[in-house]
Amino acid sequence: MQNKKLILIMSVLVLVVGAAAFVAGRMLNQKVGPAAPGGPPGSNTGSFSVQLVPAKELPKSAPDVTGQFVERKDNTIVVTSVPLETGGGGAVVDSQSSEGGDDESLTSKEIPSGPKVEVVVTSETIIYRDTTEAPSGNNETIQETVGEGSLDDLNSDSMIRAWGRKSGDRIIAEVLFYSSPMVSKRPGP
């Protein structure tokens, strides 16, 4: 039950970030205010819900690690999880890593982070990137799609899910999936 909840929360998190980037890109490119479904531009009325059907290429089990990409060292990447109690939706499943978040005071813009986990990518690791299209309307079901990925595409905005086996404080990845928020570019002058 907890595994399904984690997958659902992460899926919703990815969709919310994607939808926010879509709206921001629309505002920047067309110089218009946000349009909420069921109301005039700039209003806050209406509702928006999307159901994501998981990609068939990804394992059906919960990932062994879920979190945000921090850094890459050759074929090892470091992922920082977002604790469930913060409402972030990400978690490291069954991690006993001692590298927890510091007890420093947080500003309102900082998100508390969980332990950092190393994910080792081998020549046998299958790497997927998220290719799911942004929702085009309200209350729709979207099929999650994936394409061939590369560690070279990872950046500080990338969200990581990895399935594999635990070896000490590391995860040896069998499947690695990453997604990044959509990036909108303004046309030049």
C-alpha positions in Angstrom: 0.0 0.0 0.0 2.8 2.4 0.9 4.6 1.6 -2.4 1.5 2.5 -4.4 1.2 5.7 -2.4 4.8 6.7 -3.1 4.4 6.0 -6.8 1.2 8.1 -6.9 2.7 10.9 -5.0 5.9 11.0 -7.2 3.7 10.9 -10.4 1.6 13.8 -9.2 4.7 15.7 -8.2 6.2 15.3 -11.7 2.9 16.3 -13.3 2.5 19.4 -11.1 6.0 20.6 -11.9 5.4 19.9 -15.6 2.1 21.8 -15.6 3.7 24.8 -13.7 6.5 24.9 -16.3 3.9 24.8 -19.1 1.9 27.7 -17.7 5.0 29.7 -17.0 6.2 29.1 -20.6 2.8 30.2 -21.9 2.9 33.4 -19.8 6.4 34.2 -21.0 5.9 33.5 -24.7 2.5 35.0 -25.1 2.6 37.7 -22.4 -0.8 36.7 -21.0 -1.9 35.9 -17.5 -2.6 32.4 -16.3 -5.9 30.9 -17.4 -7.5 28.6 -14.9 -10.0 26.1 -16.3 -13.5 27.3 -16.0 -12.7 30.9 -15.4 -11.3 34.1 -17.0 -7.6 34.5 -17.4 -6.0 35.2 -14.0 -8.8 33.7 -12.1 -8.4 30.9 -9.6 -11.6 29.0 -10.3 -12.1 25.5 -11.8 -10.2 22.3 -11.2 -7.4 20.4 -12.9 -6.8 16.7 -12.4 -4.7 14.3 -14.4 -4.3 10.6 -14.0 -1.0 9.1 -15.0 -0.8 5.5 -16.3 2.7 4.2 -15.6 5.0 3.3 -18.5 5.1 -0.4 -19.2 8.9 -0.3 -19.5 9.4 0.7 -15.8 9.4 -2.0 -13.1 6.0 -2.4 -11.3 7.6 -2.4 -7.9 8.4 0.8 -5.9 11.8 2.3 -6.7 14.7 1.6 -4.3 15.5 5.3 -4.4 13.5 8.4 -5.4 14.8 12.0 -5.2 16.5 14.9 -6.9 19.8 14.6 -8.8 22.7 16.3 -6.9 25.9 15.4 -8.7 27.6 12.9 -10.9 31.0 11.3 -10.4 31.8 9.2 -13.5 29.2 6.4 -13.4 27.9 7.2 -9.9 25.2 9.7 -9.3 24.2 11.2 -6.0 20.5 11.6 -5.2 18.9 13.6 -2.4 15.6 12.4 -1.2 12.7 14.6 0.0 11.2 13.3 3.2 7.5 12.3 3.0 6.7 14.3 6.1 7.5 17.6 4.3 4.8 16.9 1.7 7.5 16.6 -1.0 6.5 13.0 -1.9 10.0 11.6 -2.4 11.7 9.1 -0.2 14.5 6.7 0.0 13.0 3.3 0.5 14.8 1.1 3.0 17.9 3.3 3.2 20.1 3.2 6.3 22.4 5.9 5.1 23.8 8.0 7.9 24.1 11.1 5.7 20.8 12.8 6.8 19.9 16.5 6.3 21.7 19.0 8.6 20.0 20.6 11.5 20.6 24.1 10.1 17.7 26.5 10.1 15.8 26.7 6.9 14.6 29.7 4.9 11.1 29.7 3.5 12.5 28.9 0.0 14.5 25.8 1.1 13.0 22.3 1.0 14.3 20.0 3.7 16.2 17.1 2.2 16.7 13.5 3.2 19.8 11.4 3.1 22.1 11.5 0.0 22.3 8.1 -1.7 24.8 7.0 -4.3 23.4 5.2 -7.3 25.9 3.3 -9.3 25.2 2.9 -13.1 26.8 -0.1 -14.8 27.0 -1.1 -18.4 23.9 -3.3 -17.8 21.8 -0.5 -16.3 18.8 0.5 -18.5 18.5 4.3 -18.5 15.1 5.9 -19.4 14.1 9.5 -19.7 10.6 10.8 -19.3 9.0 11.7 -22.7 5.4 12.1 -21.4 3.5 15.0 -23.2 2.0 17.7 -21.0 -1.7 17.5 -20.4 -3.8 19.4 -22.9 -7.0 19.7 -20.9 -8.8 19.1 -17.7 -9.5 15.8 -16.1 -7.7 13.6 -18.5 -5.7 10.3 -18.3 -2.1 10.4 -19.7 0.0 7.5 -20.6 3.5 7.9 -19.2 6.1 7.4 -22.0 9.8 6.8 -21.8 12.7 7.0 -24.2 16.3 6.0 -24.2 18.3 8.2 -21.7 21.8 9.2 -20.9 23.6 10.2 -17.8 24.9 13.3 -19.8 21.3 14.7 -19.8 21.0 14.9 -16.0 20.9 18.4 -14.5 20.0 20.0 -11.1 16.3 19.9 -12.0 16.3 16.2 -12.7 14.1 13.9 -10.6 15.5 10.3 -10.3 13.9 7.0 -9.7 16.2 3.9 -9.5 15.5 0.2 -9.1 18.3 -2.2 -8.3 20.1 -3.9 -5.4 21.5 -2.4 -2.3 25.3 -2.8 -1.7 26.3 -1.1 1.5 25.2 2.5 1.3 24.8 2.4 -2.5 22.2 1.2 -4.9 23.5 -0.7 -7.9 21.0 0.4 -10.5 19.3 -2.1 -12.9 16.8 0.5 -14.1 17.3 4.3 -13.9 14.5 6.8 -14.8 14.8 10.5 -14.8 12.5 13.4 -15.6 13.1 17.1 -15.8 10.5 19.9 -15.8 9.7 21.2 -19.2 11.9 24.2 -20.2 10.4 27.0 -22.3 12.6 29.3 -24.3 11.6 32.8 -25.2 12.0 33.7 -28.9 14.9 36.1 -29.6 14.3 39.7 -30.4 
